[in-house]
Amino acid sequence: MIAAWMLFTVVVSGAIALAALGAERLFRHAGVPLRFAWSAGLVAAVLLPAVRLSGLLPERSVAAPDASAPSGVFVLEGLSVTVPQGSATLLVDQWALAGWGILSCGLLALTVGALLSLRARARAWQATTVLGGPAWISEDTGPAVTGVLTPRIVLPRWALDAPDLPLMVAHEREHVRAGDGRLLAGAWALLLLVPWNAPLWWMVRRLRAAIESDCDARVLAKGDVRLRDYCELLLRVGARRSPGLLPAPALSEPASLLERRIDVLTARGRLGRTLRLVVGASVAVALGVACFTPQPEAGGPLAPELPEAGVTAADVTAGPTFTPFTVRPDLKNRQDVQAALVEEYPPLLRDAGVQGTVNVWFFIRDDGVVGDVRVQESSGHPALDEAALEVARVMEFTPALNGDDPVPVWVAFPITFQTASSQASVPVRPSLNGGETGRLETPEGVAYTPFTERPGLVDVEALQATLQAEYPPLLREAGITGTTLVWFHIDETGTVTDARVGRSSEHEALDEAALRVARAARFTPARNRGETVAVWVAFPIRFEPPTGG
C-alpha cells in the first residue's frame, strides 16, 4: 500500500509541477510574482497525496449501537475471515518505508552538516555597516542573505570596491524585506519529509529561480537602474559566485539559472492573447489531472450499482424498515460465504495488515433471494466496504415467515476482514430486523415482545469504561480475549432487570464480567405503538486488550 501511494504521489506531483509551470508563464507576463506558482505547487504536491493517504487508513473504533437502525433489534451471528499475513507486496512496502527513512535521515544529516559548516565560516565574518545598513563581510561568500529568523546580508570583500555595490545591496535588501529566506527554508523542509519525490526537487529549484526573478523585478521597478546595466551586473557577479551549501537568496546563481533570470527580465510583456489562452488551458488540464488522478485502490474495481433484482419501490421504500415475522430467515450457503470472504479480501489491504468490520444491511425478498445490499456502518475504508457488499450478494437464505406467509425483511449483518496477526476483530452491533435470533439458543424465560421502537443505549462512553474495568486483569495481561453473547431484559423504564448468557466465551470469568457489564447498561425504553414495553435484547460483549497493550 505504501509503495503504491509513493508512486501515486510522484505522478500527482509531476502533474502539479506542470500546472505550476503553466501558471508561471501566465504570472510572468501578467506581472504577478512567480513565487506564488511554485510555493502553491509545493504545498499541493505534499498535501493532496497526504489527504488521499488518509482514505487508505481505516478508522479503528468500537461501534456503539446505531441510533438510526430500525426497530426489532436482535442478533444474527456475524461472519469474519482471518487470512495469513505476509507477501511480496508487504515486502515491497517494508523496503519502501526503510528507503524513505534512510533518505530523510541522510538529507537531514547533510543539512545539519551544511549549517554547522556555514556557522563555522561565519565566525570569520566581519560585522559592519554598508550604505546605511548592517552587513557582514566575508572572504568568499555572497552576495547573499543567510539566516531564517534573523536574516543578514553577506557581501564578499571584493564587492566593497565595486561600482555596482549599491545595486547589490538593494537586491539583497529586497530579499530580506520579502522574507525569501523563510520561504526557501520551508521548501527545504518539505524535501526532508519526502526526499524520494523527484518532481518536488525540480519545483524547489524552480522556486529558487522564481524568488530571484521576483527580486530582480522589484529592484528594476524602482526605476533608478537600466535593464542593460542590471543584466551586466548579474553576469559579473555570476562569474565570481562562490559555491553554496544550502538554498539561500543570492544575487549570484548557477549559469543555467542566471540565463533563465536574464531571459525573464528581457521577455516580460511579450505574450500574445492566443498564447495566454493556450497556457491557461494547459494549467487547467494539469490541475485537473492532479486533482482527479485516482488514488491507489487497495482492491479490485469498484462494485457496480446495486442491482434491484426485481425489488419494487414498495419493497424497499426509503430504506431498511421493520417487517414483523415469526420465523427468521436462515443462511443456507455458509461455506460459500466463507469462501467469498477470503476471495473478496482486497489483496493490498490484506498484505498490509489493514483490517475492518462492515455492518451491511441487505434486503431478503419473500423468496429468500437477496434483493438489495447497503452499508449500514462503514469500516473506514471504501475497498473493504465494497468487498463486504460483494460477500452479501453471495448469501442465500430461507425466506422469513410471518405465520405461514413468507415476508420480505431487512437484515443487518457484520462482516469482518482481519489478518492472522490480529488478536481480534472490532466488535460491532449485529442485528436482525425482525422476530427471532439466528443460530442462538434462547435461555429459559426469554421471550419475544413485539415493539415498533427499539430501546436505545444511553451513555456509551460510560459503558465502555465499565467494559474495561470489568475485564479480569489476569486474562487481560495474558492476552486472553473472548466474546460473550448476553441476553438482558429491559423494563418499561429502560432499566436492565435481568441478564443471562446466551452463548459462552468459553471462559467463565469473561462470562461473569459480561453479565456485570450488561447490568450496568442504561437504555431508553422500547415502545410498541407509543406505549413503553419490556423487551429481551441479545448483545455481544467483546473483551480484548487495547491496541499495543
N, C-alpha and C positions, 0 to 999 in steps of 0.2 A: 504494500500500500504506500509506504514512504517513498520507495523508488519511483513508483508511478506518479506520485504527487510532485516529486522533484522534476521529472520530465515535463509534467503539465506546467509547472512554474516557469521553466525555461521557455516553453512555447509561448505562454502568455506574456512573459517579459519581452520576448522578441517582438510580439505584435504591438505591445505598448511602446517599445522603442521606435518602431516605425511610425506610430502615431505621433510621438514626440518630435520626430524628425520633420514630419509634415507640418506640425504646429510651429516649429522653429522657423521654417521657411515663411510662413504667414506672419509670424511675430516680427521677423527681421524687417519686412517691407511695410509693416503697419506701425513700426516704431515702438512695439511692446518689448519689454525686457525679455531676452531669450532664456534667462534662467528659469522663468516660470514654466516653460515647456518641459524642461528636463527635471526640475525638482518635483513637479507634479507626476511625471512619468516614473520617477524612482519610488515615490511613495505608493503609487498604484501598483507597481510591479511587486512590491512586498506585501501590501495589504490584501489585494484581490486574491492571490493564492492562499493567503492565511485564512481568509474568510471561507474559501472553498474547503480548506483542510478541516475546518470545524464541522462541516457537514459529513466528514468521514468518521468522526468520533462520536459514538453513541453516548447518550446520557445514561448513567447508571444510577438508578434510584429505586426505592421501594415504592411501588404504586399503591396508593390508597384506593378504597372503593370509589368508583366513578359515580359522581352525583347525577350525571346525565343518563345513566343507564335506565332502561325501562324497568317496570316492576316485575315481581316474580323472581327474586334473586336466589338462585340455587346453584349448586356446584355441578359442573361437568368436568371430569378429570382432564387435565391438560396433557399436552404432548411435548416432549423435548427430545433433542438429538444431541449426542455427545460424540465428537469425532476426534481422531488423533491430531495433534498439532505438530507442525514441522514439515517444510517442503523447500523446494528450490526458491520459491517466491519469498519465503521468510528469510532464507539465507541472503538473498539479494538485498532485502531491506536492512538486515543486520550490517552487511558490508557498507551499504549506503550511509547509514547512521554513523558508522565508525569513520568513514571517509569525511563526512560532514564535520564531525568533531575534530579530526586531525587538521583539516583545512582551517577551521575557525581558530583553533588554538595556535596553529602555525602563523596565521596572519596577525593574530593578536600579539604573539611574541615579536614578530618583525616590527609591528607598530610601536610596542614598548621600547624595543631596541633603538628605533629611529628617534623616538622622543628623548631617550636618555642621551643619545649622541648629540642631538641638537642642543640639549641643555648643557652638555659639556662644552660645546663650541661657544655657546652664548656667554660663558664665563669670561671669555676674552674680548667680548664686545665692549665698546666704549659708549656710555650714555652721553648725549649731547643735545643741543638744540639746533635744528636746521630750518631756516626760513620761518622762524617764529613758532615752531612746534617740536615736541620731543621726537627723538630718533636714536637709533643705535647704529654705530659704525663698526663694520666688520671688515676682515681682510678679503673674504671670498664669497660672502653670502649676500644676496639681494641683487637688485631692488625687490623687496618682498615685504609681506606682513606676516608676522608669526604671533602665536597665541590665540586662544579661543575666547576665554572670558575677558582677558585684558590684552587686546591686540596691540602690537607695536610695530612701527616701521623700521626695517633694517636696510641700510644702504651700504654698498661696498665703498671702500675708501677712495677708489678712483672716481666715483660719481661726484665727490665734493668739488672737484675742479672741472667738471663737465659743464659746458654751456647750457645743456638741457636739464640741469638739476631741478629748476622749478617745475618743469613738466613731469619729471619722475616723481617728485614729492606729491604733486597734485594727483597723479594716478594712484599712488599708494594710499593717500588720504581718502580718496573715493572708496577704496576697498574697506577701509576702517569704518567709514560712515555707513556703508551699506551692510555691514555685518557679513561680508563674504567668507571670512574665516569660519564662522559658526555654521554657515550653510555647507561648506566643504567637509567640516568635521561630521556633520550629520549624515552626509552621503557616505563617508568612510565607515561610519558605524553600521549602516545598512549592509555594506560589503562584509563586515565582520560577522553579521548574522547569517548571510547566505553567500559565502565566498565561492561556491560552485556555480553560481548563476552568471554565466558568461555575458548575456545581454546587459546585466546590471553594471558590470565593469565598463562596458562601452558607454553606457549612459552617464556614469560618473566622469569619464573622460570628456564626453560632450558637455557635461555641466561645467566642468572646469574651463573649457574653452568659451562657453556661453557667458560665464562670470567675467572673464577678461574682456570679451566683446562688449558686454554691457558697460563695463567700466570705461573702455575706450570711448563709447558713445557719450557717456556723461561728461568726460573731460572735453571732448570736441564740442559738445553742446554749449559750453561756456563762451565760445566764440573768440577766444584770445589766442588761438593757435590754428595754423593752416593744416589741412589734411596731409599735404605732402611732407611737411616738416615732422608731423607726428609719425607717419609711416617710416620715415628715415630713422627716427628715434627708436622705433621698435626693432628695426634691422640692426642698428648699432648695439643696442642692449642685448638682443638675441645672440649676437656673435660672441658676447663675453659672458653668457649665462653660466652660472655655477650649478652643478647637479644638486637636485633637492632630494630629500629623503622621504618627505610626505607631501601630499597635495596641499598647497598653500597659495593664496593670492599673490601673484608676482607679475611684474612688468615683463620679465624675460620668460620665454616659453620655448619648448622644443620646436624645431624647424617646421614640422608639419602643422602644429597648432598656430605658429606665428604666421604661416602662409594663409591659413583659414581666417585669422583675425584681419589681416590686411584685405583679403577678399571681401569680408563682411563690410569693412569700412568703405570700400570703393564700390560696392554693389547695392547699397541702400537706395531704395526708391525705383529700382529698375524692373519691377514685376508688373506685368500687364494683367488686365482683368481676367482674360481667359486662363492664364496660368494660375491665378489665385483660385479660380473655381476648381481647377484640376487638383491643386494641392489641398484645398479644403475637402474635396471629395475623398482624397486618399486618407486624410486624417479621420474622416467619419468611418471609412471602411476598416481601417486599422483598429480604431476604438471598438467597433462592433465585433471584430474578431476577438479582441482581448476580453471583452465583457461577456461574450456568449460562447466562448470555447468551452465545450463540455468538460466537466471535471472528471478525473479518473474514477470510473464507476467500479465498485467492488464486485459486482456480479455480472450476469449476462444482460441482455437487452431488457428494457422495462416491459412490464406486463401490458398487454393490450387493455383497451377499455373493458370494464366489467360486463360480461355477457348477460343479457336478460334471460336467456334460456326459457323463453315462454312466459316469464313472470309479467303480469299486467300491473298497471299503476295501482289498482285496487289491492293487489297482493302486498306491495312494498310500501305504498303511500309515501310519506315523507322520510321514512327511515324505520329502524327497529321499533316494533310495537308489541304490546303484550297480547298473546293469544292463549286463552285458557285451554288446558289439556289435562287428561288423566293418565295417559301413558306416554312416557318420554320417548323421543327418537333415540335409536341405538346405532352406534357406529359399527358398520359391517366389515370394513376392509382395513383393520388396524395395521396389519403387516404392510399393505400397500402404502399406507400413510407414513409409516416409519421409514420405508424406503424412499419416499418422496422427500422426507425431511433431510435425509443425507444428500440426496441428489440436488436439492434446491439450495443448500447452504452455499452462498456465494464463495467461490474458492479464495479470492483475495482476502476476504474478511476472515475466513476460516484459518488461512495460513498466518494471518497477522494476529490471531488470537482475539479478534473482535467478536463479542457475543451480544445477545439481547433477547428479550421476550416481547412478542407482539400479541396483543389481545385482538382477536378477529371476530367481528360479527359476520355470520353467514346465514342466509335465508334457506330453510329447508321446506320445500314445497310439500303438498299433501301426498305426493307420490314418493317422497324420500329423496328427491333429487335436489342438490344444492343449486339454488337459482341465482343467488347474489352473494357476494362477499365484500366486506368493507372493514377497514382498520378502525377498531374502537379505541385502541391506545397504542401509539407508536413505540417502537423500540429505540427511537432516536436516530435510526439510520434507514434511509429510503430503500436500500438494497435488501435489508432484512425484512422490511415491511412487504415488499413485492414478493419475496420468496415465501413468506407466510401465506399470502393470498394464493399463490400457486399451490401450496400444500392444501389449503382449504378447498380448492376446486377438485382435488383428488378424492375427497371424502365421500363415502356413500352411506346412507342411513336407512333404517326402517322409519316409516312415517310416524309422526306423533299422532295420538288418538285423543279425541275428546268424547268420552263414552265409547261408542263403536265407530265413530266417524273420523277418518283421517283429516288432520287440520295442518295448515302451514304455520311454521313457528320461526322465530329468530333465536339463534343460539350464539352465545359468547364463548370463545374458546381460546385459551392461552397456548401459544406455540413458541417454544424456546429453542434457540440455537446456541450451543456452547461447545468449547473445545475440551479435550480430556484434561488439560492442565487446570481447568477451573474447578473450584471446590463446589460451587452450587450455582444454580440459575437464579435470576432476580425474581422474587415472588410477586405474583400479581393476583388480582381477584378474578378467578374464573367463575362464570355464572351461566346458568341456563334459564332462559326466559320462559318459564312455564312451571309445570306441576311437580315432577318427580326428579330426583337426582340421578346422575348417571354413574353406574357401577359402584354404588355405595351401599353398605348395609345400614339401614336405619335402626338406631337403638330403640329399645322398647320404650314406649311413651312418647316418641317423636311423631308428630302428625302434621299433615299439610293443612294450612288455613288459607283460604282464598284472600287475596288482597289486591288492590289496584294501585297502591302507592307503597313502594318499598321503604324499609327503615334506612335511615342514613347515619353513617358513623360520625360521631362528634369528637373533635379534638384528636386528630390523627397523630400529631406530634407527641401528645401525652401517651398514647397507646404504644408508639414506637419506643418511647423511653421505658415503659413498663416491659416491653419485649426484651430490651437489652438487660434490664435489671433482673428479670426472672431467668435469664439464660444461666443454667448451672455452671459455676466457674470452672470446675474440673473438666466438664465436657468442652467448654469454650476453649480453654487452654490446650486441650488435647486435639483441637480441630475437628471435633465430632459435630456433625450437622444432622438435621432431620426436619421433616415436616409432619405435623400432626393435623389431621382434619377434625375440627371440633364442631359439634352441633351445640348451639346455645339458644336459649329461649329468651325472647324479648317481649316484655309485657306491654300493656297499653300505655305505659308512661315512658317507654324506651329503656327500661332497666333490664339488665341481664339477670334473670332469676334462676337459671339453671344452665349448666354446661356439661356436655358429655363427649367422650372421644368417639368419633365416627370411624376413623382409621388411624391406627397407631403409627408412630415414627420408628417403632422397634426399640425405643429407649424409654423406659418407664419414667425417668427423671424429666425428659423432654415433654412427655405427655402431661405430667403433673404441672410443669411450668406453663404449657399451653393452656390448660384449664384456668390457671390463675390469670393469665393474660386475658382470656375470654371474659372472665367475671369482672375485669377492670374496664371493659369496653362500655361506652355510653352511646346511645342511639337516639335519633328522633323516632317516634313510634311508626309502625306500619299502619296503613289506613285501607279500609275497604269501603269504597264509595263515600269517603268523607268521615267515616267512623273509625276511631282507633281500634286496632285488633292486636292480639298477642300472636306471635308467629315464631316458628323454629327456623333458624338460618344455619347453613353449613359454611364454614370458613377455614381455609388452610392457613396455618400459622407456622412460619419457617424460622428456624434458628440456624444462624451461621455466623462465624466470626467476621468482624469488619474487615474490609479490604486492606490488606497489608498487616492485619493484626494477627 
